[in-house]
Amino acid sequence: MHQEARRAALLSPPGAQHRYSDLGFLTLGALIEAAGGDRLDRLWERHVRAPSGADLRWGWPGAAATEDCPHRCRVIVGEVHDLNAAAMGGIAAHAGLFGCATEVARLVSWLLDSSHGAKGGLDPAAVAEAWTWQGPGSHRLGFDGVSPGASSAGPRWPLDGVGHLGFTGGSVWVAPRQRVVVAFLSNRVHPEIEGGAVPDGQTGPRTAAFKALRPQVHSAVVEGLMAQGLWRPA
């Protein structure tokens, strides 16, 4: 799969056009393994899971079910939903980790603390570069930025916020200056994908309701923290 991704033809010069794709992350995974001299899951254990303390695993029996997959002819439970990652044994740079919302928040809180210079974390400058780098679209390095009026983080989330969405219904959003992390997990594709699977594709009523829900969740978090005096103004 790495080789297939590396052989894929460029659609435009790097940095010239924004187009969502997993191919770059598949290639990045291969580069990380080459630089680290080990398999991705073992590098994860040493360099991320151990220092962060976040209990995220490659596959998790008993996790919430996702799609009744037409390709695998069964409901997917405890293994990666993404077919490219599944073909790689469930260990890939773009998909495959499982965990509860608390552990997702723990990992991203470790990144947030690192950005503020916490001992034992990553290089603050590296985190800052990942979260502030901007290309022709809204994406940062491994994260998404806030698109005013169209973000799943909602209209009250700060514009310097960063987040990441998962196709099956997970998301995590960070407000760096407020030092707030919100992890929201769901299995929106269970038992079947109901529209919204591809850009500009037809969206069904359940998917539309889910897309409306996520901004409401984040706005409610901001309003609740503001009411308690725990939200730093922008």
N, C-alpha and C positions, 0 to 999 in steps of 0.2 A: 504493500500500500504506500509506503514511503517513496518507493521508486516511481510509482505511478504519479504521485503528487509532484515529484520533482521534475518529471517529464512533461507535465501539463504546460501547454503553450500560454504565454502571457497574452491577456486581452488588451492591455495598455501598459505603458512604461510604469515602473514602480513609483508610487506617490502621485500619479496623475489622475486617478479615478477611484472613486469609492465603490467597492462591490463586495458584499459579504460572501465569504467562502471559507471552508475548512482547510483548503489546500495549504495555505500558508502555515497553519498551526501543525499540520501533519509533517511538513518539512521542518518546522522548528523543533518538533519532537525528535526527529532524526538527528538534527544538529546538536541538541542537548545530550543525547545518548553518545554521540561521537566525542563531544567535548568532555563529558563526565566519565566516559569509559565504562558505562554500566547501563543496564536497562532502566527505562523511565520510572517504573514503579519502585525500584530500589533507590534511585536518586531522590525520588519523592520522599521516601521514608527517612533518609539521612538529612536532607537539606530543607525539608518543609515540615513534614509531620512531626518529627522529633522536636525541633525547636519551637514550633507553634503550639504543640499539644492538641491540635485539631484531629479528632478521630474521623477521618474521611478515608474510605477504603475503595479499592477497585472491585466493585461488585459487593452486594450485601444481601444474602438470603433473607427473605421476609420483608424486604423494602416494599413500598407501595407499588402496586401494579401500574404498568403503563399501557401501551397499545396491545390490542389483539392483532398481532403482526401478521399481515397477509403473506409475507415472505418466509417467516419461520413457522407459520401455521399454529400459533399458540399465543396466549397472553404472556407478555414479558414481565417477569417478576424477579427482582434482585440482580438483573444483569442489564448491561447498557442497552438503551433503546436505539441509539444511532447505529446504522448498519455498517458504516465504515469502521467505527470503533469495535463493533462486534466481530468483524472480519479480522481484526488485529488482536483478538483474544480479550477484548474488553479493556485494554490498556493503551490509551492514546492521549496525545497532547490536547485534543479538543473535546474529549468526552470520556466518561467511564467512572468517575469518582462518585461515591455514594456517602450520604450522611444525613443527619437530622439538621433542622434549621439552627439549632444551638451550635453545632459544630461548624457549619458554614459561617455563622457569625463569628465564631472563635477564630477561624482562619483569617477572615478579612479584618477582624479587629487587630490581629497580630500585624498585618500589613499597615493598618492605620497607626498603631503604636510605633511601628518602625519608621513611618514617615515623620513622626515627632521625636525620633532619636532614642527610642526605648532600647535598653541594653538587651543584647541577645537577639535582636531583630535583624532585618535586612538593612542594607545601606540606605539611609534616608534619601540620598540624592537619586538612587536608582528607583525607589518607589515614586518620588516626585516626578521624575522623568516619565515613568510609565503612565502616571495619572494626568499629566499636563500636555504630553505630546499630542499634536493635532495634525491630521492629514486632511485630505479633501472632504471627508465625511465626518460623522460624529464620533467615530471610534478612537479610542486611545490605544495604548499598548496592552492588549489583553483585556481591556475594559471598554465600556461605552461611555460616552458623555451624555449630558442632559440636552435633549433637543427641545427648545422652548415650544410649548403648546402641543407636543407630541410624544412626551416621555412617559414611560411606565412609572417613573418616580413621582409623577404628579406635578401640578403647577406650583406647588409651594417648595419643592426641593431646590436647593441652591444651585446656581448655574455652574459652579466649580465641582459639583458632585460627579461621582463616577459609579458605574454599576456593571452588572453582568447578568444576562438573561439565559435561561436554559430552555430548550425547545419544549421539553415535557411539562413546563410550568413553574420552574424555579426562578428566583431572581435574588440578587443582593445589591443594595444601593448604599453608598457611603457619602456622608456629608463631612468632608475633611476638616473644615474649620470648626464645625459644631461637635466633631468627634462622635458621630452617630453612625451606627451600622444597622440596617434593617434587612434581615434574611426572610424571605417568603417562599415556601415550597408548596407545590401542589402537583397533582397528576392530571393535568388538563386534557391529556390525550387518551385517557382511559374512558371507555374501552376502545374508542376509535378516534382518529384525527378528523375533526369536523371543521374543515376549512382553515384558512390562514396558514397553511403549511409552506407555501411559497410566496415570494413577493408578488403583489398585485393579484393573488389568487382570490377566489370567492370566499368570503368569511361567513360561516354559519352563525346562528343566534347564540349558541353556547360559547363559541369563541369570542364573539362580540361582547358578551356579558363579562367574560373573563378579562378581556382587554380593558373594559371599563372599571373592573374591580381593583386592579393593581394600583392605578393612580389614587383611588379612594383610600386604599390601605395606607399609602405613604402620606397622604394629606392628613389622615386621622392621627398618624404618629406625630407629625409636626405640630398639629394643633394641641395634642395632649401634652407634648413637651413644653410648648409655649405656655400653656395654662399653668404648668408647674414651675415656670421660670427656668427651665433647663435647656432652652433652645437659644443659642447665641444668634442675634440678628445678623443678617448678611451684610 
